[in-house]
């Protein structure tokens, strides 16, 4: 009975991610000192996790479904630039700029999804092309329209407090991240759509033959990915009040790392929203926690890489352990 319960807990996709998160927090609390757990410090790494986490969840769902979106590095910049261009440079109401940025994100997602389902070209190649195309479009259009690659933005106070403010050392985006995570938990784990996503990642042909609208679901997931990336870009423009027309290429790798640390398999068909949530926090803890230690900062990337690799291996180990607790057929 106890081993069955233990095995059931370990089989949860987020189990390894949670254990990895506890491990890295414990590590930095010991090595970095109690200051690492001060509210201001927690606010620092949770605020970093929030922006990444809002993008990581839909990207993770695409990976569970057997697809990949690397165009988010350009889409997040588009969300910031369009908001600043429309409401900063052209001084239109901030709501217009926000809606324009989200609308552009939806168009990019529709384009990605349509090309993937209609051409059969791997999503990595399609979104790689979109990444460069959107990046070039943003840079060229910004220079042509404004004569510069940087745009300032001043948002009304109510918009700042809703999308770009700090409260008690935390960015308000943390609350948005928690709310969006809760919405995706319902979408994936408490509605029929979640089963469709996992079935697509297991075997898309079989899922289609079973009557699952794989094409529509693929397009929907790409739209969610791009819109969430645009939302983060829009929020960052409001927070920092200035935007540069450069794609956030490191965000692409950070997102994939957070998703994999969260227990999502690169081969698809396995993962959870809560696991991605934990994986994102783990990534933020590792990248921020290094500054609380006495390690030589010239070695910081190596230490970060080792810790993240350790978290991934720990996650994989616990997943394999979970399989060993699977009940045998005919067993009691």
N, C-alpha and C positions, 0 to 999 in steps of 0.2 A: 504493500500500500504506500509506504513512505517513499520507496524508490520510484514507484509509479508517479507519485506527485512531483518528486524532484525531477524526474525525467521529463514530465510534462512542462515544468517551468523552464528547463534548459532548452526544450525544443522550440520555445518562443523565439522568433527571429531577433527580438530586441534583448534577449538575455545576455548574450556575449557583449553587446554594445554597452549595456548598463554596467557589467562587471569591469569592462575596460575603462569606462568613465570613472568609476569608483577608484580604480587602480591609479589613474593619472592624477586625480585630485589628491589622493593620499600621498603620492610621490612628491608632488610640488608642495603640499602642506608640510612635509618632512624636510625636503631639501631647500625649499624657498622660505620657510618660516611661516609663522601664524599670520603675517601680513597678507599672505596670499588669500586668506579666507575672510579678510575684512570686507565689509559691505561695498566699499569703493572698488576693491579688487574684483569682487564677484560681479559688480556692475560693469566693469571693464570687459571681462571675457564673455559675459552674457550679451552685452551690446554688440560685440564682434560676432557672436554666434547668431544673433537675430537676423542680420542682413544676409548672411550666408545660408541660414536655415530656411528662410522663405523661398530661396531659389532651389535649395537642395531637395526639398520634399517633392516638387513636381518632376525635377530631373531624376530623382530616385524612382518615382513611379514609372517613368519612361524606361529606366533600366530594368525594372521588374518586368515590364511588358516586352523587353527584348530590344529596346531602341535606345538612342543616346542623342542628347541635344547639347552641342558645344557652342551654339550660337549665343548662349546667354551672356557671354562676355561682351558681345556687342549690343545685345538688347538692353542690358542694364544701363549702358551708356546712352542708348537712345532714349530711355525713359527720363534720364536726367537732362539730356540736351534739349529734347523737345519741350519739356516743361520750362526750362530756362529761356529757350528761344521764343516760345509763344508768349509766356507771361513775364519774362524779364526783358528781352530785347524789344519785342513788339508791344509790351505793356498791356496785353489783354488780361482779362480776369484769370486768376490763378486756377480756377476750376476748369476753364477752357484748356489751359496748358496740361493739366493733369489728365483730363479726358483724352486729349490728343495723344499723350504719351502712352496711355493704356490701350488706346485704339491702334496705335502703330504696333505695339507689342502683339496684339491679337492678329494683326495682318501678317506679321512675321511668322507667328505660330501656324496660322492657316497655310501660308506658303510652304513652310517646312513639312507640315503634315501632308499636304496635297502632293508635293513632290515625292515624298517617301512612299505613299500608298499607290500613286499612279505610275511611277517609273520603276519601282522595285530597287532603286539605288539604295545602298546602305545608308542609314540615317547619319552615321558619322560623316560620310562624304557630303551628303546634302547640307548638313548644318555647318560643316567646315566651309563650304562655299558661301552659305548665308552669313557666316561670321565675317568673312573678308568683304563680301558685297555690302553688308550693312555698315561695317566700319568705314569703308571707302566712301559710301554715300554720306554718312554723317560728317566726316571730315571735310569732304568737298563742299557739301551744302552749307556747313557752318562758315567756312572761309568765304564762299561766294556771297552769302547773305549778310554776314557781319564784318568780314575783313579780318577776323581773328579766330583763334581756336579756343578761346575762353569766354564764357558768358556769365554775367552776374545775375543773381535772382534774389529779390526781396519779397517774401511772402507775408500775407497778413498774419497777425498774431494768432488768430484762431486756427489757421492752417499750420502754423509752426508748432503750436501746442498739440495738435492732433497727429502730425506726421514727423516733425523734426525737433522735438524738445527732449530735454532731460528731466527726469524726476528722481530725486534721491540717488543720483549717480547712475541711473539706468536710462538708456534711450527709450523713448516711447515706442520705438519699433519692436522692442521686446514684447510688449502687449499685443501688437499686431501679429508677431510671430506665434505667440501662444494661441491666439484666436484662429489664425490660419491653420495651425497644426491640428487644433480640435476639429475644424471643418473637414480637413483631409482625413482625419481618423474616422469620422462618420462616413465620408465618401468611399473610403477604401475598405474599412472593416465592418461597417454596419449597413451597407447597402449592396445590392446585387452587382454594382459596377466593379467593386473590388475583386470579386470572383472572376469577372471577365478579364481584368488586368493580369491576374496571376495565370489564368488559362492561356492568355496570349503569350506570356513569357515562357510557359512550358512548351507549347506547340501551337504556333499561330494557325497553321493549316487545320489542325484538329479543332481549334477553337472556332474557326470560321465555319467548318462543316457542322459544328454543333449549334449553329445559329447565332453566334456572338457577332455583333456588328464591329468587326475588328478594324475596318477602315475608319469608321466614325470615331471609335474610341482612340485610335492612334492620333487622328487630327485633334481631338479634344485634349489629349494629354500634351501635345505640342503647343496648343493655344494656352493652356494653363501654365506651362513652363515659361513661355515668352511674356505673358501678362504679369506673372509673379516677378520676373526679372525687371520688367518695366516699372512695376510698383516700387521695388527696392531703389532703382535709379531715381525715380521721382522723389522718393522720401529723402534720399541722400542730397539731392539738389536743394530741397527745402531746408535741410539741416545745415549744410555747409555753405549755402548761399553763393556758390560758384561751381561751374562745371567746365571740365576739360574734354575736348573732343578726341579722347583716346580710349580704345576698348580696354576692358578690364580682363586681360588674358589670364592673369593668375587666378582669377575667380573660377575659371573653367576647371583647372586642376584641383583647386581647393574644394569645389563642389563635389567632384567625383571622389576625392579622398574622404570627405565627410560621409558621403553615401555608403562607400565601401566599409569604412570604419563602423557605420551604423548597421552592418549586417546584410546589405543587399549584394547578391551575387552578380558578378559581371555577366554571367551567362543567362541571367533573367530567371523569373519564376519564383524568387524567394526574397523576402524582406518585409519590412513593416514601417509605417509612418513613425511610430514611437522610436523604433531603432534608429531611423535617420535623425530624429530629434536628438537622441543621446549621442549619436556619432558627430553631429554638428557641435554640440557642447564640448565633446572630447577634443575635437580639432581646435576649438577656440582656447580651451584650457592649456593645451600643449603649446600653441603659438604665443599665448600671452604669458603663460607660467614661466617660460624660460627667462624672462626679464626679472623674475623675483629670486633667481638663483645666483650663485657666484661663478657660474660657468663663463668662460671667455666668450664674448659675443661673436667672435670670429668663427667659433665652432657651433653657433646656435642652430644653423640649418641641419648640421649633421645630427645633433641631439634631437631636434624635432623629428627628423626622418626616422631615427631609431625608435623613438617613442611611438610614433604613428604606426610604424611597421609592427612593433610589439602589440599595439592595440588590435591591429588587423589579425595577426596570428593568434592572439588570445581569443578573439571572436570566432575564428575558424576552428580553433581547438574545442571550444565549448559547443559549437554546433555539431562537430563530429562526436563529442561525448554524448550529446543529446540523442543522437541516432542509436547509440548503444543501449539507451534506456527504452527504446521503442518496444512495446509489448510484442511478444512472439505470437504467431498464429497458434491458436489452440491452447495458449497459456492462460493461467488464472490471473 
